[in-house]
Amino acid sequence: MSQWDKLLAKIYSLSKDLRFHELRKVLESYGYVMNAPKKGSSHYTFRKPGCQPITIPKHEPIKRVYVEMVRQVVESEAENDENS
């Protein structure tokens, strides 16, 4: 199993030991662009044209709600790949 597959498996299982950089890697691989926070905030926003922005705080461990948001993106992208 590749590292990418292991990372996706952690996201699908809603693992509690995911790190911010792992979620960033997944979102950026699907075309999202990270916008840095302004004025000392720890919340990073990921944007992709035609999609809802996703805001994730850079605190570790990442809370389950944010992992669920990324899982929805992964599922949506997988569904789009199947339909192509």
Chimera marker file (.cmm) of the C-alpha trace (Angstrom):
<marker_set name="trace">
<marker id="1" x="0.000" y="0.000" z="0.000" r="1" g="1" b="0" radius="0.5"/>
<marker id="2" x="1.462" y="3.363" z="-1.023" r="1" g="1" b="0" radius="0.5"/>
<marker id="3" x="1.804" y="6.324" z="1.325" r="1" g="1" b="0" radius="0.5"/>
<marker id="4" x="-0.989" y="8.081" z="-0.562" r="1" g="1" b="0" radius="0.5"/>
<marker id="5" x="-3.319" y="5.104" z="-0.057" r="1" g="1" b="0" radius="0.5"/>
<marker id="6" x="-2.429" y="4.990" z="3.641" r="1" g="1" b="0" radius="0.5"/>
<marker id="7" x="-3.173" y="8.704" z="3.971" r="1" g="1" b="0" radius="0.5"/>
<marker id="8" x="-6.548" y="8.311" z="2.261" r="1" g="1" b="0" radius="0.5"/>
<marker id="9" x="-7.324" y="5.324" z="4.503" r="1" g="1" b="0" radius="0.5"/>
<marker id="10" x="-6.626" y="7.489" z="7.574" r="1" g="1" b="0" radius="0.5"/>
<marker id="11" x="-8.997" y="10.133" z="6.238" r="1" g="1" b="0" radius="0.5"/>
<marker id="12" x="-11.751" y="7.617" z="5.445" r="1" g="1" b="0" radius="0.5"/>
<marker id="13" x="-11.459" y="6.153" z="8.940" r="1" g="1" b="0" radius="0.5"/>
<marker id="14" x="-11.587" y="9.666" z="10.465" r="1" g="1" b="0" radius="0.5"/>
<marker id="15" x="-8.315" y="9.034" z="12.257" r="1" g="1" b="0" radius="0.5"/>
<marker id="16" x="-7.541" y="11.228" z="15.245" r="1" g="1" b="0" radius="0.5"/>
<marker id="17" x="-3.813" y="11.386" z="14.533" r="1" g="1" b="0" radius="0.5"/>
<marker id="18" x="-3.928" y="13.339" z="11.262" r="1" g="1" b="0" radius="0.5"/>
<marker id="19" x="-1.724" y="16.410" z="10.983" r="1" g="1" b="0" radius="0.5"/>
<marker id="20" x="-2.394" y="19.716" z="9.270" r="1" g="1" b="0" radius="0.5"/>
<marker id="21" x="0.286" y="19.119" z="6.642" r="1" g="1" b="0" radius="0.5"/>
<marker id="22" x="-1.360" y="15.821" z="5.672" r="1" g="1" b="0" radius="0.5"/>
<marker id="23" x="-4.741" y="17.450" z="5.086" r="1" g="1" b="0" radius="0.5"/>
<marker id="24" x="-3.013" y="20.259" z="3.198" r="1" g="1" b="0" radius="0.5"/>
<marker id="25" x="-1.288" y="17.733" z="0.942" r="1" g="1" b="0" radius="0.5"/>
<marker id="26" x="-4.585" y="16.042" z="0.091" r="1" g="1" b="0" radius="0.5"/>
<marker id="27" x="-6.476" y="19.272" z="-0.582" r="1" g="1" b="0" radius="0.5"/>
<marker id="28" x="-3.691" y="20.716" z="-2.719" r="1" g="1" b="0" radius="0.5"/>
<marker id="29" x="-3.505" y="17.500" z="-4.736" r="1" g="1" b="0" radius="0.5"/>
<marker id="30" x="-7.171" y="18.026" z="-5.652" r="1" g="1" b="0" radius="0.5"/>
<marker id="31" x="-6.555" y="21.580" z="-6.837" r="1" g="1" b="0" radius="0.5"/>
<marker id="32" x="-7.278" y="23.592" z="-3.723" r="1" g="1" b="0" radius="0.5"/>
<marker id="33" x="-5.078" y="26.616" z="-3.036" r="1" g="1" b="0" radius="0.5"/>
<marker id="34" x="-4.186" y="27.520" z="0.543" r="1" g="1" b="0" radius="0.5"/>
<marker id="35" x="-4.637" y="31.127" z="1.627" r="1" g="1" b="0" radius="0.5"/>
<marker id="36" x="-2.522" y="32.127" z="4.607" r="1" g="1" b="0" radius="0.5"/>
<marker id="37" x="-4.297" y="33.684" z="7.575" r="1" g="1" b="0" radius="0.5"/>
<marker id="38" x="-4.098" y="37.390" z="8.272" r="1" g="1" b="0" radius="0.5"/>
<marker id="39" x="-3.306" y="39.186" z="11.495" r="1" g="1" b="0" radius="0.5"/>
<marker id="40" x="-2.128" y="36.247" z="13.573" r="1" g="1" b="0" radius="0.5"/>
<marker id="41" x="-5.016" y="33.877" z="12.963" r="1" g="1" b="0" radius="0.5"/>
<marker id="42" x="-4.337" y="30.148" z="12.903" r="1" g="1" b="0" radius="0.5"/>
<marker id="43" x="-7.139" y="29.360" z="10.436" r="1" g="1" b="0" radius="0.5"/>
<marker id="44" x="-6.086" y="28.557" z="6.874" r="1" g="1" b="0" radius="0.5"/>
<marker id="45" x="-8.613" y="28.681" z="4.036" r="1" g="1" b="0" radius="0.5"/>
<marker id="46" x="-8.414" y="26.349" z="1.058" r="1" g="1" b="0" radius="0.5"/>
<marker id="47" x="-10.178" y="27.495" z="-2.101" r="1" g="1" b="0" radius="0.5"/>
<marker id="48" x="-10.965" y="25.884" z="-5.431" r="1" g="1" b="0" radius="0.5"/>
<marker id="49" x="-13.040" y="27.466" z="-8.208" r="1" g="1" b="0" radius="0.5"/>
<marker id="50" x="-16.572" y="26.102" z="-8.180" r="1" g="1" b="0" radius="0.5"/>
<marker id="51" x="-16.263" y="24.606" z="-4.686" r="1" g="1" b="0" radius="0.5"/>
<marker id="52" x="-17.035" y="25.777" z="-1.178" r="1" g="1" b="0" radius="0.5"/>
<marker id="53" x="-13.979" y="27.093" z="0.676" r="1" g="1" b="0" radius="0.5"/>
<marker id="54" x="-12.692" y="24.934" z="3.507" r="1" g="1" b="0" radius="0.5"/>
<marker id="55" x="-11.229" y="26.556" z="6.616" r="1" g="1" b="0" radius="0.5"/>
<marker id="56" x="-8.974" y="24.480" z="8.858" r="1" g="1" b="0" radius="0.5"/>
<marker id="57" x="-7.191" y="25.688" z="11.997" r="1" g="1" b="0" radius="0.5"/>
<marker id="58" x="-3.538" y="24.747" z="12.295" r="1" g="1" b="0" radius="0.5"/>
<marker id="59" x="-3.899" y="23.047" z="15.668" r="1" g="1" b="0" radius="0.5"/>
<marker id="60" x="-2.851" y="19.508" z="16.300" r="1" g="1" b="0" radius="0.5"/>
<marker id="61" x="-4.402" y="17.071" z="16.539" r="1" g="1" b="0" radius="0.5"/>
<marker id="62" x="-6.938" y="18.080" z="13.906" r="1" g="1" b="0" radius="0.5"/>
<marker id="63" x="-10.523" y="17.834" z="15.136" r="1" g="1" b="0" radius="0.5"/>
<marker id="64" x="-12.806" y="15.258" z="13.586" r="1" g="1" b="0" radius="0.5"/>
<marker id="65" x="-15.114" y="17.837" z="11.982" r="1" g="1" b="0" radius="0.5"/>
<marker id="66" x="-12.271" y="19.091" z="9.772" r="1" g="1" b="0" radius="0.5"/>
<marker id="67" x="-11.245" y="15.577" z="8.782" r="1" g="1" b="0" radius="0.5"/>
<marker id="68" x="-14.890" y="14.945" z="7.807" r="1" g="1" b="0" radius="0.5"/>
<marker id="69" x="-14.798" y="18.001" z="5.514" r="1" g="1" b="0" radius="0.5"/>
<marker id="70" x="-11.678" y="16.696" z="3.783" r="1" g="1" b="0" radius="0.5"/>
<marker id="71" x="-13.214" y="13.226" z="3.512" r="1" g="1" b="0" radius="0.5"/>
<marker id="72" x="-16.194" y="14.748" z="1.685" r="1" g="1" b="0" radius="0.5"/>
<marker id="73" x="-13.773" y="16.362" z="-0.784" r="1" g="1" b="0" radius="0.5"/>
<marker id="74" x="-11.965" y="13.047" z="-1.337" r="1" g="1" b="0" radius="0.5"/>
<marker id="75" x="-15.257" y="11.205" z="-1.869" r="1" g="1" b="0" radius="0.5"/>
<marker id="76" x="-16.500" y="13.893" z="-4.253" r="1" g="1" b="0" radius="0.5"/>
<marker id="77" x="-13.266" y="13.814" z="-6.273" r="1" g="1" b="0" radius="0.5"/>
<marker id="78" x="-13.339" y="10.006" z="-6.422" r="1" g="1" b="0" radius="0.5"/>
<marker id="79" x="-16.925" y="10.140" z="-7.666" r="1" g="1" b="0" radius="0.5"/>
<marker id="80" x="-15.959" y="12.712" z="-10.326" r="1" g="1" b="0" radius="0.5"/>
<marker id="81" x="-13.096" y="10.454" z="-11.475" r="1" g="1" b="0" radius="0.5"/>
<marker id="82" x="-15.468" y="7.524" z="-11.856" r="1" g="1" b="0" radius="0.5"/>
<marker id="83" x="-17.888" y="9.604" z="-13.944" r="1" g="1" b="0" radius="0.5"/>
<marker id="84" x="-15.128" y="10.839" z="-16.270" r="1" g="1" b="0" radius="0.5"/>
<link id1="1" id2="2" r="1" g="1" b="0" radius="0.2"/>
<link id1="2" id2="3" r="1" g="1" b="0" radius="0.2"/>
<link id1="3" id2="4" r="1" g="1" b="0" radius="0.2"/>
<link id1="4" id2="5" r="1" g="1" b="0" radius="0.2"/>
<link id1="5" id2="6" r="1" g="1" b="0" radius="0.2"/>
<link id1="6" id2="7" r="1" g="1" b="0" radius="0.2"/>
<link id1="7" id2="8" r="1" g="1" b="0" radius="0.2"/>
<link id1="8" id2="9" r="1" g="1" b="0" radius="0.2"/>
<link id1="9" id2="10" r="1" g="1" b="0" radius="0.2"/>
<link id1="10" id2="11" r="1" g="1" b="0" radius="0.2"/>
<link id1="11" id2="12" r="1" g="1" b="0" radius="0.2"/>
<link id1="12" id2="13" r="1" g="1" b="0" radius="0.2"/>
<link id1="13" id2="14" r="1" g="1" b="0" radius="0.2"/>
<link id1="14" id2="15" r="1" g="1" b="0" radius="0.2"/>
<link id1="15" id2="16" r="1" g="1" b="0" radius="0.2"/>
<link id1="16" id2="17" r="1" g="1" b="0" radius="0.2"/>
<link id1="17" id2="18" r="1" g="1" b="0" radius="0.2"/>
<link id1="18" id2="19" r="1" g="1" b="0" radius="0.2"/>
<link id1="19" id2="20" r="1" g="1" b="0" radius="0.2"/>
<link id1="20" id2="21" r="1" g="1" b="0" radius="0.2"/>
<link id1="21" id2="22" r="1" g="1" b="0" radius="0.2"/>
<link id1="22" id2="23" r="1" g="1" b="0" radius="0.2"/>
<link id1="23" id2="24" r="1" g="1" b="0" radius="0.2"/>
<link id1="24" id2="25" r="1" g="1" b="0" radius="0.2"/>
<link id1="25" id2="26" r="1" g="1" b="0" radius="0.2"/>
<link id1="26" id2="27" r="1" g="1" b="0" radius="0.2"/>
<link id1="27" id2="28" r="1" g="1" b="0" radius="0.2"/>
<link id1="28" id2="29" r="1" g="1" b="0" radius="0.2"/>
<link id1="29" id2="30" r="1" g="1" b="0" radius="0.2"/>
<link id1="30" id2="31" r="1" g="1" b="0" radius="0.2"/>
<link id1="31" id2="32" r="1" g="1" b="0" radius="0.2"/>
<link id1="32" id2="33" r="1" g="1" b="0" radius="0.2"/>
<link id1="33" id2="34" r="1" g="1" b="0" radius="0.2"/>
<link id1="34" id2="35" r="1" g="1" b="0" radius="0.2"/>
<link id1="35" id2="36" r="1" g="1" b="0" radius="0.2"/>
<link id1="36" id2="37" r="1" g="1" b="0" radius="0.2"/>
<link id1="37" id2="38" r="1" g="1" b="0" radius="0.2"/>
<link id1="38" id2="39" r="1" g="1" b="0" radius="0.2"/>
<link id1="39" id2="40" r="1" g="1" b="0" radius="0.2"/>
<link id1="40" id2="41" r="1" g="1" b="0" radius="0.2"/>
<link id1="41" id2="42" r="1" g="1" b="0" radius="0.2"/>
<link id1="42" id2="43" r="1" g="1" b="0" radius="0.2"/>
<link id1="43" id2="44" r="1" g="1" b="0" radius="0.2"/>
<link id1="44" id2="45" r="1" g="1" b="0" radius="0.2"/>
<link id1="45" id2="46" r="1" g="1" b="0" radius="0.2"/>
<link id1="46" id2="47" r="1" g="1" b="0" radius="0.2"/>
<link id1="47" id2="48" r="1" g="1" b="0" radius="0.2"/>
<link id1="48" id2="49" r="1" g="1" b="0" radius="0.2"/>
<link id1="49" id2="50" r="1" g="1" b="0" radius="0.2"/>
<link id1="50" id2="51" r="1" g="1" b="0" radius="0.2"/>
<link id1="51" id2="52" r="1" g="1" b="0" radius="0.2"/>
<link id1="52" id2="53" r="1" g="1" b="0" radius="0.2"/>
<link id1="53" id2="54" r="1" g="1" b="0" radius="0.2"/>
<link id1="54" id2="55" r="1" g="1" b="0" radius="0.2"/>
<link id1="55" id2="56" r="1" g="1" b="0" radius="0.2"/>
<link id1="56" id2="57" r="1" g="1" b="0" radius="0.2"/>
<link id1="57" id2="58" r="1" g="1" b="0" radius="0.2"/>
<link id1="58" id2="59" r="1" g="1" b="0" radius="0.2"/>
<link id1="59" id2="60" r="1" g="1" b="0" radius="0.2"/>
<link id1="60" id2="61" r="1" g="1" b="0" radius="0.2"/>
<link id1="61" id2="62" r="1" g="1" b="0" radius="0.2"/>
<link id1="62" id2="63" r="1" g="1" b="0" radius="0.2"/>
<link id1="63" id2="64" r="1" g="1" b="0" radius="0.2"/>
<link id1="64" id2="65" r="1" g="1" b="0" radius="0.2"/>
<link id1="65" id2="66" r="1" g="1" b="0" radius="0.2"/>
<link id1="66" id2="67" r="1" g="1" b="0" radius="0.2"/>
<link id1="67" id2="68" r="1" g="1" b="0" radius="0.2"/>
<link id1="68" id2="69" r="1" g="1" b="0" radius="0.2"/>
<link id1="69" id2="70" r="1" g="1" b="0" radius="0.2"/>
<link id1="70" id2="71" r="1" g="1" b="0" radius="0.2"/>
<link id1="71" id2="72" r="1" g="1" b="0" radius="0.2"/>
<link id1="72" id2="73" r="1" g="1" b="0" radius="0.2"/>
<link id1="73" id2="74" r="1" g="1" b="0" radius="0.2"/>
<link id1="74" id2="75" r="1" g="1" b="0" radius="0.2"/>
<link id1="75" id2="76" r="1" g="1" b="0" radius="0.2"/>
<link id1="76" id2="77" r="1" g="1" b="0" radius="0.2"/>
<link id1="77" id2="78" r="1" g="1" b="0" radius="0.2"/>
<link id1="78" id2="79" r="1" g="1" b="0" radius="0.2"/>
<link id1="79" id2="80" r="1" g="1" b="0" radius="0.2"/>
<link id1="80" id2="81" r="1" g="1" b="0" radius="0.2"/>
<link id1="81" id2="82" r="1" g="1" b="0" radius="0.2"/>
<link id1="82" id2="83" r="1" g="1" b="0" radius="0.2"/>
<link id1="83" id2="84" r="1" g="1" b="0" radius="0.2"/>
</marker_set>
